[in-house]
Amino acid sequence: MGFQMGAIIFVGMYGGIKLDEYLDIKKFPVFTLLLSLAAVFGSIYLVIKDFLKK
């Protein structure tokens, strides 16, 4: 479960960083922030959903 959370958050952060680099956003990394927060909330949702299933 911990590995799953880490992997989801890593993918969200990596995607946000690459999207900010592609769009040349250097002043404020909007997509890094948004995708990392979405990944954190998504991973927490999946963990809670998995925990309640068992």
Backbone hydrogen bonds in HBPLUS format (Angstrom, degrees):
<---DONOR---> <-ACCEPTOR-->    atom                        ^
c    i                          cat <-CA-CA->   ^        H-A-AA   ^      H-
h    n   atom  resd res      DA  || num        DHA   H-A  angle D-A-AA Bond
n    s   type  num  typ     dist DA aas  dist angle  dist       angle   num
A0005-MET N   A0001-MET O   3.04 MM   4  6.34 159.1  2.08 148.4 153.1     1
A0006-GLY N   A0002-GLY O   2.97 MM   4  6.19 164.7  2.00 148.6 153.1     2
A0007-ALA N   A0003-PHE O   2.85 MM   4  6.01 156.9  1.91 148.7 155.1     3
A0008-ILE N   A0004-GLN O   3.03 MM   4  6.20 162.6  2.06 150.2 154.3     4
A0009-ILE N   A0005-MET O   3.01 MM   4  6.20 166.4  2.03 153.6 157.4     5
A0010-PHE N   A0006-GLY O   2.86 MM   4  5.96 156.2  1.92 145.5 152.9     6
A0011-VAL N   A0007-ALA O   2.96 MM   4  6.13 162.1  1.99 149.6 153.8     7
A0012-GLY N   A0008-ILE O   3.02 MM   4  6.24 158.1  2.07 146.5 152.6     8
A0013-MET N   A0009-ILE O   2.92 MM   4  6.14 163.0  1.95 151.9 156.2     9
A0014-TYR N   A0010-PHE O   2.84 MM   4  5.96 168.1  1.86 153.7 157.7    10
A0015-GLY N   A0011-VAL O   2.89 MM   4  5.94 160.9  1.93 145.6 151.2    11
A0016-GLY N   A0012-GLY O   3.00 MM   4  6.13 154.7  2.07 142.9 149.9    12
A0017-ILE N   A0013-MET O   2.89 MM   4  6.13 159.3  1.93 154.1 159.6    13
A0018-LYS N   A0014-TYR O   2.96 MM   4  6.15 167.7  1.98 151.8 155.3    14
A0019-LEU N   A0015-GLY O   2.93 MM   4  6.03 154.4  2.00 143.9 151.3    15
A0020-ASP N   A0016-GLY O   2.93 MM   4  6.08 156.9  1.98 145.8 151.9    16
A0021-GLU N   A0017-ILE O   2.92 MM   4  6.16 153.1  1.99 147.6 155.5    17
A0022-TYR N   A0018-LYS O   2.86 MM   4  6.04 155.5  1.92 145.5 152.4    18
A0023-LEU N   A0019-LEU O   2.96 MM   4  6.12 156.9  2.01 147.2 152.8    19
A0025-ILE N   A0020-ASP O   2.89 MM   5  5.08 169.4  1.90 149.9 153.1    20
A0024-ASP N   A0021-GLU O   3.20 MM   3  4.88 153.9  2.28  95.2 102.8    21
A0030-VAL N   A0028-PHE O   2.79 MM   2  5.75 119.1  2.17 119.5 103.0    22
A0033-LEU N   A0029-PRO O   3.20 MM   4  6.41 163.1  2.23 149.8 154.0    23
A0034-LEU N   A0030-VAL O   2.91 MM   4  6.16 169.9  1.92 157.4 160.3    24
A0035-LEU N   A0031-PHE O   2.89 MM   4  5.73 165.2  1.91 142.1 147.1    25
A0036-SER N   A0032-THR O   3.04 MM   4  5.89 150.8  2.13 137.5 145.9    26
A0037-LEU N   A0033-LEU O   3.05 MM   4  6.16 159.7  2.09 146.5 152.1    27
A0038-ALA N   A0034-LEU O   2.94 MM   4  6.11 159.4  1.98 147.5 153.9    28
A0039-ALA N   A0035-LEU O   2.91 MM   4  5.98 149.6  2.00 137.8 146.1    29
A0040-VAL N   A0036-SER O   2.96 MM   4  6.19 152.0  2.04 144.1 151.2    30
A0041-PHE N   A0037-LEU O   2.99 MM   4  6.24 171.8  2.00 155.3 156.8    31
A0042-GLY N   A0038-ALA O   2.82 MM   4  5.90 154.8  1.89 143.7 151.9    32
A0043-SER N   A0039-ALA O   2.86 MM   4  5.93 156.2  1.91 144.4 150.4    33
A0044-ILE N   A0040-VAL O   2.97 MM   4  6.18 157.2  2.02 149.3 155.7    34
A0045-TYR N   A0041-PHE O   2.95 MM   4  6.11 155.3  2.01 144.1 151.1    35
A0046-LEU N   A0042-GLY O   2.99 MM   4  6.25 159.5  2.03 146.9 151.9    36
A0047-VAL N   A0043-SER O   2.99 MM   4  6.17 155.9  2.05 146.5 152.8    37
A0048-ILE N   A0044-ILE O   2.97 MM   4  6.14 165.6  1.99 152.4 156.0    38
A0049-LYS N   A0045-TYR O   2.88 MM   4  6.02 162.6  1.91 151.7 157.0    39
A0050-ASP N   A0046-LEU O   2.91 MM   4  6.00 155.6  1.97 142.7 149.4    40
A0051-PHE N   A0047-VAL O   2.81 MM   4  5.94 153.2  1.88 147.0 155.1    41
A0052-LEU N   A0048-ILE O   2.92 MM   4  6.08 156.9  1.97 150.8 155.8    42
A0053-LYS N   A0049-LYS O   3.18 MM   4  6.28 136.1  2.38 134.8 145.8    43
